[in-house]
Amino acid sequence: MKNESGNSFKFKGIAAGAKQLVSDFLPLCPHQVISHQLISRESVSVTGFFFDKEEGISTDIQHQDILYIVHKGSAKITVQKKPLILGEGECIFVPSGYAHSIDAESALWLIQISAGDMPEKDTESRGSAMEKKDYIKNIEKAQIKVLSDLVGYHAGKVSSLTLIQRDIFTTTVMAMDKGTGVGPHICEGDAMVIALDGEGDVMIGDEHHTIKKGECIVMPADIPHAVRGENHQFKMLLIVSKPEIN
């Protein structure tokens, strides 16, 4: 599947190299649910949602593993008939085959990351697909977690925890102690940084950006870039989407 530019790995509808709030591309619309698909590929996708208060999605069963991240607001996510309340910065891993629903307790901005192979059409194959290995790892199932708490700060070090690792798509939570960082380097895919804690310094080519909690930025493919916690500790969610391997 390819977007308007012919590159399936590009983040759609968000300007590369421009700092912005996650809510900038998810407008507040009374009594509505708004979705914006940033990445849509055969086995992985990233979608942002806005739900007005008391709006939601009814009970459903998905064929992919899903990581829900509350960016802003409050959500009731019911998993296997167990209601859980998630607040800003919290996340939950819902494995494939788990019945779940979403209800907005307040105006809600939510990010959904889905990963997993498409099941076969017949019932028998679909059942076996539900029993496959986890495509989202290193996080407990159906339990609320604070995303930024998945990794800790360590003096003079950069730490990271991989949640999704595929040839064409990775999702990683990273923590950088003050004065540490990654880069500069060139990546063959687009990379989105979502700030979770502290303050980070992002270099894209010759341009410098300071990014804080609630903000995001896309670092384009094939342009040298670096991310550092130059003057502050910094935590981020890093989503990298790469071209298909020929």
SVG drawing of the C-alpha trace seen along z (x, -y; Angstrom):
<svg xmlns="http://www.w3.org/2000/svg" viewBox="-22 -25 50 50">
<polyline fill="none" stroke="black" stroke-width="0.4" points="0.0,0.0 1.4,-3.4 0.5,-6.9 0.2,-9.9 4.0,-10.2 4.3,-6.6 6.3,-5.7 4.5,-3.4 7.0,-4.1 6.3,-7.8 4.2,-9.3 1.1,-10.7 -0.5,-14.1 2.4,-15.4 5.2,-17.7 8.7,-16.2 11.1,-18.2 8.4,-20.4 7.7,-20.3 4.1,-20.1 1.7,-18.9 0.0,-15.5 -3.3,-17.2 -2.5,-19.5 -3.5,-16.8 -6.4,-15.6 -8.9,-18.5 -11.4,-18.7 -14.8,-18.2 -17.9,-18.1 -19.8,-14.8 -17.4,-13.2 -14.7,-10.6 -11.8,-11.7 -9.1,-9.4 -5.9,-10.1 -3.8,-7.2 -0.1,-8.1 1.2,-4.8 -0.7,-2.1 1.1,1.0 0.3,4.7 1.3,5.8 1.7,2.6 -0.2,-0.7 -0.1,-3.9 -3.4,-5.8 -4.3,-8.8 -7.8,-9.2 -9.8,-12.1 -12.9,-11.1 -15.2,-13.7 -16.5,-12.9 -18.8,-9.9 -17.9,-8.8 -16.2,-5.6 -15.8,-2.3 -18.0,0.7 -16.7,4.1 -14.5,5.6 -12.0,8.3 -8.9,7.5 -6.6,9.8 -3.5,7.8 -1.7,7.0 -2.6,3.4 -0.8,0.9 -3.1,-2.0 -1.4,-5.1 -3.4,-7.9 -1.8,-11.2 -4.3,-13.5 -7.6,-13.0 -9.0,-9.9 -10.3,-6.6 -12.1,-3.6 -10.8,-0.6 -12.6,2.6 -10.6,5.7 -12.2,9.1 -15.1,7.5 -12.6,5.9 -12.9,2.1 -9.7,0.1 -9.3,-3.6 -6.2,-5.1 -5.0,-8.7 -2.4,-10.8 0.8,-9.0 -0.6,-5.6 -0.7,-2.7 -2.2,0.8 -1.2,3.8 -4.3,5.6 -3.3,8.9 -5.0,10.2 -8.2,12.1 -9.0,10.1 -12.5,8.5 -12.2,4.8 -14.0,1.5 -13.1,-2.2 -15.1,-4.9 -13.9,-8.5 -14.3,-9.7 -13.3,-13.2 -12.1,-14.7 -9.6,-12.1 -6.5,-12.0 -5.3,-8.4 -2.6,-6.7 -3.1,-3.2 -0.1,-1.1 -1.2,2.2 1.2,5.1 0.6,8.6 0.1,10.7 -3.3,10.8 -5.1,14.1 -6.4,16.5 -10.0,16.2 -11.1,19.6 -12.1,20.0 -9.6,22.7 -6.7,20.5 -8.1,17.5 -8.1,19.5 -4.5,20.5 -3.6,16.9 -5.0,15.8 -2.5,18.2 0.6,16.8 3.4,15.2 3.2,11.6 4.1,8.9 4.2,6.4 6.7,7.5 8.3,6.5 5.1,5.2 2.5,7.2 -0.9,7.9 -4.1,6.1 -2.4,4.1 -2.2,0.3 1.4,-1.0 2.9,-4.5 4.7,-4.5 7.6,-6.7 8.1,-4.4 9.0,-1.4 12.6,-2.7 14.6,-4.5 17.3,-7.1 20.9,-5.9 23.8,-8.2 25.7,-9.0 23.8,-6.4 21.0,-5.9 18.6,-3.1 15.9,-1.7 13.2,0.9 11.9,2.3 8.1,2.9 7.9,3.8 10.8,5.1 10.3,5.9 12.4,5.4 10.3,2.5 8.9,1.1 10.2,0.6 8.8,-1.0 11.1,-1.8 10.9,-3.7 14.1,-5.5 15.6,-7.4 18.6,-9.7 20.5,-11.1 21.5,-14.7 24.4,-15.1 23.8,-11.8 22.1,-10.9 22.0,-9.1 23.5,-10.2 24.2,-11.8 23.3,-9.1 21.3,-8.5 18.3,-6.1 16.7,-4.6 13.2,-5.2 11.2,-8.0 11.4,-8.3 8.8,-9.9 9.8,-11.1 7.0,-11.6 8.3,-13.3 7.3,-11.6 9.3,-13.3 11.9,-16.1 13.3,-18.0 15.2,-16.8 17.3,-18.3 16.6,-17.1 19.0,-17.9 17.8,-17.3 20.4,-18.3 21.5,-21.8 18.2,-22.5 17.9,-22.3 14.6,-21.7 13.9,-21.5 11.0,-19.1 9.0,-18.8 6.4,-16.4 3.3,-16.3 5.2,-17.4 6.3,-15.2 8.6,-15.6 9.3,-13.4 13.0,-13.0 12.9,-12.3 14.7,-9.3 18.2,-9.8 18.9,-13.1 21.4,-13.1 19.8,-13.5 20.5,-13.2 18.5,-13.2 20.1,-14.2 19.2,-15.2 21.8,-18.0 20.7,-20.0 18.0,-17.9 17.0,-14.3 14.7,-13.1 12.4,-10.2 10.7,-9.5 8.7,-7.0 10.5,-6.4 8.6,-5.0 10.6,-4.1 9.0,-3.0 11.4,-1.7 11.0,-0.9 10.2,2.6 13.2,4.9 13.6,5.9"/>
</svg>
